[in-house]
């Protein structure tokens, strides 16, 4: 009887580290986007297309492998529709807004705005699925948004001549957070039914196809005549900020649960601030540090609540 607790503890620790490094890898996306803008001059749509064109083959292979397993259950027509819509919402619409917004705001602010998505998940669930928000969760929402306002004050003060662009970029990132929160709500209802790996593979494949269709319809840029740096950043973004973390977070959820994974994911904004400081030369004010701490506290409180609480 003694080995079981040890095995369970090892499984939790493994899940913790998988979630931890997955969150850090996800946080590198904003850094890579800003570096690509700075070093290559590539536009948002082209960069997003590069990210997905390198990612798509991996997701298609993964979908084929998962669907070939003996225990695989085929999607119903309704499930196919939901997976396609939710995937496109979370990694096409959301990513497009994110890439556009990063042209106007720092990587640190982008990650702070995005990280309010757990509060938006609560609000969306309350509005559409009538899930009651408890007083402690309301407090967490309040703390989170007060922290965001404090961080904003520090950022606006340092951008006196660029305030309008900053507000516009921030609004784009906020809408990105809303669409990503909607993706989380939808995926949370589908993953228990179809499985994490299968859902992730197909949802990301649909999103990749949507991004590429958008690019080929709206852009006159050739993907064959870009700079070497653009391809390098696109590849790095695809592998280290898209494919690997998406499966790592899904595996983390399987091992330690979505609540614990969300708490571990709190390392994301901190990781982005640190990386942005060293790689992009972005400074962070005392207001931004205070705001970050408050947002992390709010997300931690929300993450402590299980769905059945």
N, C-alpha and C positions, 0 to 999 in steps of 0.2 A: 504493500500500500504506500510505502514511502516514496518510490520513484515518481509517482504521479504528480505530486506538487512540484517537484523539481522540473519535470517535463513541462508542466503548465507554466512555471516561472520562466523557463528557457524560451518557450514559445512566445510569451508576452515580451520578453526582452528583445527577441528577434523582431517581433512586430513593431516594437518601439523604435529600434534602430532603422528598420526599413522605412517607417513613416517619417522619421527624423530626416534622413538623407533624401527621401523623396521630396519633402517640403523644401529643403535647401536647393535641390535641383530645380524645382518649379520656380523658386525665387530668382534663379539666374536668367529667366526669360527676359525680364525688363532690362537687365544689364546688357544682355546680348543685343537686344533691339536698339538700345541707345548707342552701343558701340558700332553697330552696323550703320545707323544713321550718320554717326560722326565720321566713320572711316571710309564708307563707300558711297554715301549719298543716295542709296537706294530708297524708293518710296515704299509706303506702308503696304500697299496691295501686292507689290512684287515680292517684298520680304516675306509676307504671310504666305504667298504662293510657294516660295522656296522652302519654307518650313514644312508645308504640307506635302510637297512633291517628294521630299526625302522621307517623310513619315509614312505616307500612304502604303508603299510596298510592305512595310513591316506590319502594319495593321491588317492588311489583306491576308498576309501569310498567317498571322496569329488567328484571324477569324476562321480561316480554312482549317487550321489545326484543331481549334476548339470545337468547331462544328463536326469534325470527323471522329470525335470521341464517342465511345459506345453509349455513355450516359447522356449524350446531347439530346435535348428536346427542341424540335423545330419551332421557330417563331410562328405565331398566328399572324394573319394579315394586319390586325390591329397593332400587334407588338412591333411588327416591321415599321409601321407608320410612326408609332411613338418613338422608337429608337432613332429613326431618321430625323424627326422633328427636334427631339431633345438634344441629339448630338450636334445638329447644325446650330441650334440656339446657343449651346454651351461653348463650342469650339470654332464656329464660323462667325456668327453675329458678335458674340462676346469678344473673340480674339480680334476681329476687325476693328471694333470700337477701341479696344485696348491699344492696338498698334497705332491707330490714329491719335489717341490721347497722349501717347508717349512722345509725340512730336512737340508737345507743349508743356509737359510737366516732368519733374524729375522722377527717377526710378523709385526713390524713397517714398514720395507722395503717392505715386501710382499704387505701390504695394499697400500703403495705409488705407487708401480708398477701397481697393479691392477687398481688403481684409474685413470690411464691415459686412461681407456677404452672410455670415451666420445670423446676424440680426435681421437681414432681409429674408432669409429662409424662414425665420420665425414669423415675420409679418405676413409673408405670402401664404404660409401654412394656416395662419389664423384667418386670413381673408377668404381663401378658396376652400380650405378643408375644415374650417371652423374649429381648429385646435386652439384651446384656451392658452393665452400667455399668462404665466404666473407672475406675481409681484416681483419676485427675485429676478426673473427674466426681464421684466420691464426695467428694473434697476440696471441690469447689465446693458440693455439697449441704450439707456440714458448715459451711462458711463462711457460707452463706446463712442457715441456721437459727440459728447462733450470733448473727449480726447481728440476726435477728428477736427473739431472746430479750433481747438488750441493749436494743433499742428498746422492748420491752415493759416492762422494768424501769423505765425512765425514765417511761413513760406511767402505769404503775400507781402509782408514787410520787406522781404529781401528781393522782391520783384516789382518794384514801384513802376517801372516803365513797361512791364509786360503783363499787367494784371488781367487784361481782357483775354489774352491768349491763355493765360493760366486758368482762368475760370472756364473757358471753353474746353480746354483739355481735361480739366477736372470733371466737368459735366459728362464728357464722353466716357471717362473711366467709371463714373458713377453708374451710368447706364450699362456699362460692361458688367459691373457688380450685380446689377439687377438681373440681367440675362443669365449670368453665371449662377446666381442664387436659384433662379427658375430651373436651370439645368440640374442643380443639386436636389431640389425638391422632386423633380420628375425622375431622376435616376434612382433616388432613394426608394421610389415605389416600383421601379422595374428590376433593379439589381437582385432583390430577394427572389424574384420570379424566374429570371433568365440567367443569373450568375454574373459575377463581377467581370471576369475576364472576357466572356462573350459579349456582354453589353459594351464594355470599353472598346473592344476591337471594332465592332460594327458601328458604334456611335462615332468613333474617331474617323473611321473610313468614310462614313457619310459626310462628316464635316470637312474632311480633306477634299473630297470630290466637289463639294459646294464651293469651297475656297478657290479651287482651280477653275471651275466654271465661271465664277465671278471674275477672276483674272483674265481669262481668255475672251470674255465678252466685253469687258470694260477697258482693258489696257492694250496699248499698242507697243509695249515693251517686249522684246524678245528675251526669253529665259536662256537663250544660247549665247548671248553676247554681253553677259554681265562680267564684272570684275571678279578676279579670283577671290577677293575678300568677301564678296557677297555670297558666293557659294559656300565658303568656309563658315560664315556666320549662319547661313541657312541650315547647313548640315549639323553644326553644333546645337542650334536651337531645336532641330528635329529630334536628335538623339538624346541630348542631355536635359532639355527643358520641356520635352513633350512625351516621347515614347517611354523612356525609363521611368520618369516620375509618375506618369499616369498608371502604369502597372504596379509600381511600388506602393502608391497610395491605396490602390484597390486591394493589394495583398495586405497592407497594414490594417485596413478596415476589416478584412476577413479574420485577422489574427487577434486584434485588440479592440475591435468595435469602432463605429463611426465617431462616438463621443470622444474616446481617448485619442483617436487619430486627429480630430479637430484640435484638441488641446496641444498635441505634439506639433501640429502644423503652425502653432503660434510662433515658431522660430522663423517663419517666412519673412515677415516685415523686418525683423532684426537682422536677418541674414542679408536682405536687400540693402538696408542702410549701410551695413559694414562693407559689402562688396561695392556699393556705389561710391563710398568714400575712397576706397583704395584703387578701384579700376576706372572710375569716371571723374574723380576729383570733386564729387558733390559733398558739400558741407552740410552738417545738420545742426540746427539751433537747439537751444534748451527747450523751446516750445515743442519742437518736433519730438524730442526725447520724451517729454512729459506726455504728449499726445499718444505716442507709441505705447508707453507703459499702460495708459488708461485703456486703449483699445485692446491690448493683450489681456488686461484684467477682465474686461467685458466679455471677450470671446471665451476666456477660461471659465467664467461663471456659466455661460450658455452651454459650453461643452460638458459641464458637469451634470447637466440634465439629460437623462435618457428619455426616449420617446414615451415610455410607460410611466414616467414620473408625473 
